[in-house]
Amino acid sequence: MATSTKKTAQRQGFKTGEYIVYPAHGVGQITAIEEQNVAGHSLELLVIVFEQDKMTLRVPVAKIASVGMRKLGDPTAVKKALETVRGRPRVKRTMWSRRAQEYEAKINSGDLIAISEVVRDLFRSESQPEQSYSERQLYEAALDRMAREIAAVNKCSETEAIKQIEQNLAKSPSRMKAAAEAAAEEDEDKEEAA
């Protein structure tokens, strides 16, 4: 009896079939809880499958907290993340390499709000200047992580989740203003051409 209680406590509330967030890889599903003998010690492992990356990870139960693994966010967290992308982009005036490191750290933190901040700050609408290759890569990595978690929480496809995110990005006050200005310029150009 004492051993089964210990096992449940060590699993820290994670169970098979459940979707989780692993900071370095995003959303995965626990497919099994295995026991392996390593150097004479019995080790309990969570088997986590990351479908999109075609990757399987075995995480020792004792390491769950130290790697930062967490349960999926709830609908409230998703709502807050979508509100975050509607905010005004905050871009520091530091060198790109420093900002890129900060963005990467936010993406790998596994924190949904931090990831949504990266999406908000790196998003470019058609009326805005082009992004560099590395900016685009970071934006897509953040968008992918955010979409996977929203899709898992809302039980929808990633495509639907991306649509939701992009609709919220378009609602940002500064982007709405930019879109209105771009439309006004287009109207002026048409008038001049006529």
C-alpha positions, 0 to 999 in steps of 0.5 A: 500500500505504501508503495502505490501511494509513493508512486502516485505522489511521484507522478505528481498528478500526471496520468496516461492519455493526458496532454502536457506542456514540456517547455523545450518541446511544447505540447505532448501526450503522456502515452505510458508510465514505465518502470526501468532498472538503471544501474540496479535502481528502479526508475519510473518514467513518463513516456511523452509523445510529440506527434508533430515532431515525431519524437518520444521522450522519457522523463524520470518522474523525479525530474518533472518539476526540474524540467518545468513540465506542466499541465495544459493551460485552462480556457482562462489561460487561453483567453488571457493569451489571446488578450495578450496578442491583442495588446500593443507590441513592445519592442525594446531598442536593444540589439537584435541578438539580445532580443532574439535570445530573450524571445527564445528564452520566452518560447522555451519557458513553456509559459503560454503568456510569455509565448503569446508576448513573442507572437504579439511582438514579432507579428507583421501585417501586410502593411508593415515592413518585411521581417528578417529570416531569424525574426520570422523563424522565432515568430513561427516557433512561438505561433506554433507553440501557442497554437498547439496548446490552444488546439489541445485546450479547445479540442480543435485543429491547429489551423483553427487555433492559428486562425483564432490567434491571427484574428486576435492579432488583427484586433490590436489597436495599433494594427487596426490604426495601421490597417485604416491608414493603409486603406486610406493611402490605397484610396488616395492612390486610386483617386490620383490614378483616376 
